[in-house]
Amino acid sequence: MFAPMVLLVRNIMGTPKFNKLRGQAIGLHAKTITNFCNRFGISNKERQSLIRKAKDNGQKLGFLA
C-alpha cells in the first residue's frame, strides 16, 4: 500500500539518509509503545509482542519496503 511512496522517498533521499531516518522513526515508535506499556502496567513480554505486531503491520502496509 505505502511501498511505492516509501521507495520514492528512499530514491530521493538516498539509502543511507533514508535508513537513518527510518531507524529514528522505528526507535520513536518503540519508545511510544514502551511508554504506553509502562503507563498501563503491561508486562515486558506483552510489550515485546506489541512491538513485533507493529513490525509485522509495517511490513504488510509497505512501510518497511
C-alpha positions as CSV (number, residue, x, y, z in Angstrom):
1,M,0.0,0.0,0.0
2,F,2.7,2.5,1.0
3,A,5.6,0.7,-0.6
4,P,5.7,2.9,-3.8
5,M,5.8,6.1,-1.7
6,V,8.5,4.6,0.6
7,L,10.6,3.6,-2.4
8,L,10.2,7.1,-4.0
9,V,11.3,8.8,-0.8
10,R,14.2,6.4,-0.4
11,N,15.3,7.2,-4.0
12,I,15.1,10.9,-3.5
13,M,16.8,11.0,-0.1
14,G,19.4,8.3,-0.8
15,T,19.5,5.0,1.0
16,P,21.9,6.0,3.9
17,K,19.9,9.1,4.9
18,F,16.6,7.2,4.4
19,N,17.8,4.3,6.6
20,K,18.9,6.7,9.3
21,L,15.5,8.5,9.3
22,R,13.7,5.2,9.2
23,G,15.7,3.9,12.2
24,Q,14.9,7.0,14.2
25,A,11.2,6.6,13.4
26,I,11.2,3.0,14.4
27,G,13.0,3.9,17.6
28,L,10.4,6.6,18.4
29,H,7.6,4.2,17.8
30,A,9.1,1.5,20.0
31,K,9.6,4.2,22.7
32,T,6.0,5.2,22.4
33,I,4.9,1.6,22.8
34,T,7.2,1.2,25.9
35,N,5.8,4.4,27.5
36,F,2.2,3.2,26.9
37,C,3.0,-0.2,28.4
38,N,4.7,1.4,31.4
39,R,1.8,3.7,32.0
40,F,-0.8,0.9,31.9
41,G,1.3,-1.8,33.7
42,I,1.7,-4.0,30.7
43,S,4.4,-6.7,31.1
44,N,7.6,-6.7,29.1
45,K,6.6,-9.9,27.4
46,E,3.4,-8.3,26.1
47,R,5.4,-5.1,25.2
48,Q,7.7,-7.2,23.0
49,S,4.6,-8.8,21.4
50,L,3.2,-5.4,20.6
51,I,6.5,-4.2,19.1
52,R,6.6,-7.4,16.9
53,K,3.0,-6.8,15.9
54,A,3.9,-3.2,14.9
55,K,6.8,-4.5,12.8
56,D,4.5,-7.1,11.1
57,N,1.9,-4.5,10.4
58,G,4.5,-2.2,8.9
59,Q,5.7,-4.9,6.6
60,K,2.1,-5.6,5.5
61,L,1.4,-2.0,4.8
62,G,4.7,-1.5,2.9
63,F,6.4,0.9,5.3
64,L,9.4,-1.4,5.5
65,A,9.9,-1.7,1.7
